[in-house]
Amino acid sequence: MAARTTEPAGTHEAPVPQRLLAVATRLFAERGYDRTSVQEIVEAAGVTKGALYHYFGSKDDLLHEVYARMLRLQQQRLDAVAASDAPVEERLRAAAADVVVTTIENLDDAMIFFRSMHQLSPEKYKQVRAERRRYHERFRALVEEGQRTGVFSTATPADLVVDYHFGSVHHLSTWYRADGPLTPQQRASTSSTSRGPPPCDAPHRTPRPGKPFRPQH
């Protein structure tokens, strides 16, 4: 995954919080979180340290927000899909594909976070884990609904289905290439969970949790 080397068009005309986030995302992706100073961020954003501390409080807050904005988007979209009237198998396929697509579309954010999350303060780290748990629980509820209503097999526990899918998603930044032959939507459709867990009459094959899905790209 090639990190972005320039901010989006209009960055320097954007409101200060968005400008700081865009610059921090670029610098964290290029140099790494620990090798990027607050001074470098404010100089690149064309603001003062006072402005950064007014909106974010610390570099730690910036790192948290880089990931939190993507997770908020994914949570909103998952909630909308899960609450729809579509059959559960369609809702699960849509949810599984959406998290792949939104992660690819925000790949720098995901890569920065999973590379640097251990550098968050204990309080921020705990907050992120709680936010991610809420998302995973909402996703797991779709799997459980399908199992409870007889649409999906119960041979593989719902927790294992969730671990398998998100193990793949969390490794996207290590193998996905934007210049590959498939669009994010096409890549999402190749995910086994995007096709849904096995129906109740399918042969049982237990996936290995957390093993990245590594198709040829």
Secondary structure as UniProt FT lines:
FT   TURN            9..10
FT   HELIX           11..13
FT   HELIX           16..31
FT   TURN            34..35
FT   HELIX           38..45
FT   HELIX           49..55
FT   HELIX           59..82
FT   HELIX           88..105
FT   HELIX           107..116
FT   HELIX           117..119
FT   HELIX           122..148
FT   TURN            149..150
FT   HELIX           158..170
FT   HELIX           172..175
FT   TURN            178..179
FT   HELIX           184..189
FT   HELIX           193..195
FT   TURN            200..201
FT   TURN            209..210
//
